[in-house]
């Protein structure tokens, strides 16, 4: 036997050398399979981005762009997964490890399919449902849509993981039963959180109020500045911020002041007893003139209602509009009316006009008569 034959035999013997139950040839082929799959996956990823996406953008419909965009990464992962599966199958592994590997690949395949479905459905919601909700209501788009999106994602992934575990050979029935008992215990321990969550859901669906509305609830009055899933924040007229649990909404009477067409103001005025009938009539006419002259006030009503202990009582009722129209950049928009300032202006004008007309406001007084004996 010559030297060349001996070298060939040595090379053959080296390739047939067994390492961890597999020859070097098997290890090399497994590595080549895996490397080839990774290379192919990167090539497919480049091809999709370079050509397929551009072709999809040329079409009039948006649906194909969404599907291609959501399909590329799960598809690339599927190629890499398949290559690694072939590489492992080429190796001789212990029976226990082979069964475990098969379960892992089954689990990963279903998770990959779930990934694609979740990406596609959520993208369709972002591109079709969200614009519809935005057209309907900006508050709904900002507050309700994220909740619906999270619920949809949780449902898809929950079903996908359960199916993956079931196909991988795990006893899902026992697992679900255990989760049910644990969930019951958790629900009992978190009753307040659950009630607050459903209270928040009630706010988003029933719309008793929205951010920016002025409301009165449980004796607290102010402007709603933020609505969350657990609580909402109310800024009172004293500029303090109150955090109210959402569960209070389902069991409380709520007065939404912002939804009234105007704010009703009732003013009780008392004139002295020496005011003649003509002056009382003049006082009522002055009050109506003041209200009609104010562009933020409407519907004035005046009544001579009482003979008080020390005054003749006039009730003055008027309404302050919630909104006023202003022009900004050539567009007409509505802004809130400063109601406290309107009341201030009305009171100042009443005081001025009554003083000019010689109408005297009464104040608590007593007249004492003495009899000389």
C-alpha positions in Angstrom: 0.0 0.0 0.0 1.4 3.3 -1.1 1.4 6.7 0.8 -1.6 8.1 -1.2 -3.8 5.1 -0.3 -2.8 5.5 3.4 -3.7 9.3 3.3 -7.1 8.5 1.7 -7.8 6.0 4.3 -6.8 8.4 7.1 -9.2 11.1 5.6 -12.0 8.6 5.4 -11.3 7.5 9.0 -11.3 11.2 10.2 -14.7 11.9 8.5 -16.1 8.7 10.1 -14.9 9.7 13.5 -17.8 9.7 15.9 -18.4 12.7 18.2 -21.4 12.6 20.6 -23.0 9.8 18.6 -22.5 11.4 15.1 -19.8 11.3 12.6 -17.9 14.4 11.5 -19.7 14.1 8.2 -23.1 14.3 9.9 -22.0 17.3 11.9 -20.7 19.1 8.8 -23.9 18.4 6.9 -26.1 19.6 9.8 -24.0 22.9 9.9 -24.3 23.3 6.1 -28.1 22.7 6.3 -28.5 25.3 9.0 -26.1 27.9 7.3 -27.9 27.3 4.0 -31.3 28.0 5.6 -30.1 31.2 7.2 -28.6 32.3 3.9 -31.8 31.5 2.0 -33.8 33.3 4.6 -31.8 36.4 4.3 -32.0 36.2 0.5 -35.8 35.8 0.6 -36.0 38.8 3.1 -33.9 40.9 0.7 -36.0 39.8 -2.3 -39.3 40.7 -0.6 -38.1 44.1 0.4 -36.5 44.8 -2.9 -39.2 43.6 -5.4 -42.4 42.2 -3.8 -43.0 45.3 -1.6 -42.4 47.6 -4.5 -44.8 45.7 -6.7 -47.5 45.7 -3.9 -47.2 49.5 -3.6 -48.0 50.0 -7.2 -51.5 48.5 -6.8 -54.5 50.6 -5.8 -55.5 48.5 -2.8 -53.8 48.7 0.5 -54.6 45.1 1.6 -51.7 43.5 -0.4 -49.2 45.9 1.1 -50.4 44.9 4.6 -50.2 41.2 3.9 -46.7 41.4 2.3 -45.4 43.5 5.2 -46.8 41.2 7.8 -45.8 38.0 6.0 -42.1 38.7 5.4 -40.7 38.2 8.9 -42.7 35.1 9.9 -41.9 33.6 6.4 -38.2 34.2 6.9 -38.4 32.7 10.4 -40.2 29.7 8.9 -37.3 29.1 6.5 -34.7 29.3 9.2 -36.9 27.0 11.4 -37.2 24.5 8.6 -33.4 24.5 7.9 -32.6 23.9 11.6 -35.2 21.1 11.7 -33.5 19.4 8.7 -30.1 19.9 10.3 -31.3 18.3 13.5 -33.0 15.4 11.7 -29.7 14.6 10.0 -28.1 13.9 13.4 -28.5 10.8 15.5 -29.8 11.9 18.8 -31.0 10.0 21.9 -34.7 9.0 21.8 -35.5 11.4 24.7 -33.9 14.3 23.0 -35.5 13.5 19.7 -39.0 13.5 21.2 -38.2 16.8 23.0 -36.9 18.4 19.8 -40.0 17.4 17.9 -42.2 19.0 20.5 -40.2 22.2 20.4 -40.4 22.5 16.6 -44.1 21.8 16.7 -44.5 24.5 19.3 -42.4 27.0 17.4 -44.3 26.3 14.1 -47.7 27.1 15.6 -46.3 30.1 17.4 -44.9 31.4 14.1 -48.3 31.0 12.5 -49.9 32.8 15.4 -47.3 35.6 15.0 -48.3 36.0 11.4 -52.1 36.0 12.2 -51.6 38.5 15.1 -49.5 40.9 13.0 -52.0 40.8 10.1 -55.1 41.3 12.2 -53.6 44.1 14.3 -52.3 45.8 11.1 -55.7 45.6 9.5 -57.2 47.1 12.7 -54.6 50.0 12.6 -55.3 50.7 8.9 -59.0 50.2 8.7 -60.7 50.2 12.1 -58.7 53.1 13.7 -59.4 55.6 10.9 -63.2 54.8 11.1 -63.1 55.4 14.9 -61.2 58.6 14.4 -63.8 59.9 12.0 -66.5 59.0 14.5 -64.9 60.4 17.6 -61.4 61.5 18.5 -61.9 60.4 22.1 -63.0 57.0 21.0 -59.9 56.6 18.8 -57.6 57.7 21.7 -59.2 55.8 24.5 -61.3 52.8 23.2 -59.2 51.7 20.3 -56.0 50.8 22.4 -58.2 48.6 24.6 -59.8 46.8 21.7 -56.4 46.3 20.1 -54.9 44.8 23.3 -57.9 42.5 23.8 -57.6 41.3 20.2 -53.8 40.7 20.6 -54.3 38.9 23.9 -57.1 36.7 22.5 -55.0 35.7 19.4 -51.9 34.9 21.3 -53.8 33.1 24.1 -55.4 30.8 21.5 -52.1 30.3 19.7 -50.1 29.4 22.8 -52.8 27.0 24.0 -52.9 25.3 20.6 -49.1 25.2 20.5 -48.8 23.6 23.9 -51.6 21.1 23.1 -49.9 20.0 19.9 -46.6 19.8 21.7 -48.1 17.1 24.0 -48.9 19.0 27.1 -52.1 18.4 29.0 -54.0 21.6 28.4 -57.1 20.5 30.3 -55.2 20.2 33.6 -53.4 23.5 32.8 -56.7 25.4 32.1 -58.3 23.9 35.2 -55.3 25.1 37.3 -55.5 28.5 35.6 -59.2 28.6 36.4 -58.7 28.1 40.1 -55.8 30.5 40.1 -57.9 33.0 38.2 -60.8 32.7 40.6 -58.5 33.3 43.5 -56.9 36.3 41.7 -60.4 37.7 40.9 -61.4 37.4 44.6 -58.3 39.2 45.6 -58.7 41.9 43.0 -62.4 42.7 43.0 -61.8 46.4 43.3 -59.4 46.4 40.3 -61.9 44.4 38.2 -64.8 46.7 39.1 -62.7 49.7 38.3 -61.8 48.1 34.9 -65.4 47.6 34.1 -66.2 51.1 35.3 -63.7 52.4 32.8 -65.2 50.2 30.1 -68.6 51.8 31.0 -67.1 55.3 30.5 -65.7 54.4 27.1 -68.9 52.7 25.8 -71.7 54.7 27.5 -70.0 58.1 27.4 -71.5 59.7 30.5 -68.6 62.2 30.1 -65.4 62.7 28.3 -62.1 64.5 28.9 -62.7 68.3 29.1 -66.3 68.0 30.4 -67.4 69.7 33.5 -69.3 67.3 35.8 -70.6 66.9 39.3 -70.3 63.5 40.9 -70.6 62.5 44.6 -70.5 66.1 45.7 -67.3 66.9 43.7 -67.5 69.3 40.8 -64.8 70.1 38.3 -63.4 69.4 34.9 -62.4 65.9 33.8 -58.8 66.2 32.8 -57.8 62.5 32.2 -59.6 59.1 32.0 -57.7 55.9 32.6 -58.6 52.3 33.0 -58.6 52.3 36.8 -59.6 55.9 37.6 -60.3 59.3 36.2 -58.9 62.7 37.3 -61.1 65.7 38.2 -59.7 69.2 38.5 -62.0 71.1 40.8 -62.7 74.8 40.6 -60.2 75.3 43.4 -57.5 74.0 41.0 -57.0 70.8 43.1 -56.9 67.4 41.4 -59.1 64.5 42.6 -58.6 60.9 41.6 -61.9 59.1 41.5 -62.1 55.3 40.9 -64.0 54.3 37.8 -66.2 52.0 39.9 -67.9 55.1 41.2 -69.4 55.8 37.8 -71.6 52.7 37.8 -73.3 53.5 41.1 -73.4 57.3 41.1 -75.6 60.0 39.7 -73.5 62.2 37.3 -74.4 65.7 36.3 -72.7 66.6 33.1 -72.7 70.4 33.2 -71.0 70.7 29.8 -73.9 69.1 28.0 -76.4 71.6 29.2 -77.0 74.3 26.5 -76.2 77.1 29.0 -75.5 77.7 32.7 -78.4 78.9 34.7 -77.8 81.8 37.1 -80.3 82.8 39.8 -79.6 86.1 41.5 -81.7 87.3 44.4 -81.8 91.1 44.8 -83.4 93.0 47.7 -84.4 96.7 47.4 -85.4 98.9 50.3 -89.1 99.1 51.4 -89.3 102.8 50.5 -88.9 101.8 46.8 -92.1 102.8 44.9 -93.9 100.6 42.4 -92.6 102.5 39.4 -89.0 102.1 40.6 -89.6 98.3 41.1 -90.7 98.1 37.5 -87.7 100.2 36.4 -85.4 97.8 38.2 -86.8 94.8 36.3 -86.5 96.6 33.0 -82.8 97.6 33.8 -82.0 93.9 34.6 -83.4 92.8 31.2 -81.5 95.5 29.4 -78.2 94.5 31.0 -78.8 90.8 30.1 -79.8 91.6 26.5 -76.7 93.8 26.1 -74.3 91.0 27.0 -73.6 88.7 24.0 -72.9 85.7 26.2 -76.2 85.9 28.1 -79.7 84.9 27.0 -83.2 84.3 28.3 -83.5 86.9 31.1 -86.4 86.6 33.5 -87.3 88.9 36.4 -89.9 88.5 39.1 -91.0 90.5 42.2 -91.4 87.5 44.5 -91.2 88.4 48.1 -91.7 90.9 50.9 -88.8 90.0 53.1 -88.0 91.0 56.6 -86.1 94.0 55.5 -86.3 94.1 51.7 -88.5 93.7 48.6 -87.2 90.6 46.8 -86.5 90.5 43.0 -85.4 87.2 41.5 -83.3 87.7 38.4 -82.7 84.6 36.2 -80.4 84.4 33.1 -78.4 81.9 31.2 -74.7 82.0 30.2 -73.7 80.2 27.0 -71.0 77.5 27.4 -69.3 78.2 24.0 -68.5 81.3 21.9 -67.4 81.4 18.3 -64.2 83.0 17.3 -62.3 83.3 14.0 -58.8 82.0 13.9 -56.7 81.7 10.7 -59.8 82.2 8.6 -61.7 79.4 10.4 -64.6 79.7 12.8 -64.2 77.6 16.0 -65.9 77.3 19.4 -64.1 78.0 22.7 -65.3 77.9 26.3 -66.9 81.0 27.8 -65.4 82.3 31.0 -68.6 82.1 33.1 -67.1 83.6 36.2 -66.0 86.7 34.3 -69.5 87.0 32.7 -71.1 86.9 36.1 -68.6 89.5 37.3 -69.4 91.8 34.4 -73.1 91.3 35.0 -72.9 92.2 38.7 -70.7 95.2 38.0 -73.2 96.5 35.5 -76.2 95.9 37.8 -74.5 97.8 40.6 -73.6 100.7 38.3 -77.1 101.0 36.7 -79.0 100.7 40.0 -76.8 103.4 41.5 -77.5 105.7 38.5 -81.2 105.0 38.8 -81.3 105.7 42.6 -82.3 102.1 43.4 -81.1 101.3 46.9 -80.1 97.8 47.9 -81.5 96.8 51.3 -79.4 95.5 54.2 -80.5 93.9 57.5 -81.9 96.7 59.6 -84.4 97.3 62.3 -86.6 100.3 63.2 -87.2 100.9 66.9 -90.1 103.0 67.9 -90.2 104.6 71.4 -93.2 105.8 73.2 -93.0 108.6 75.7 -95.1 107.9 78.7 
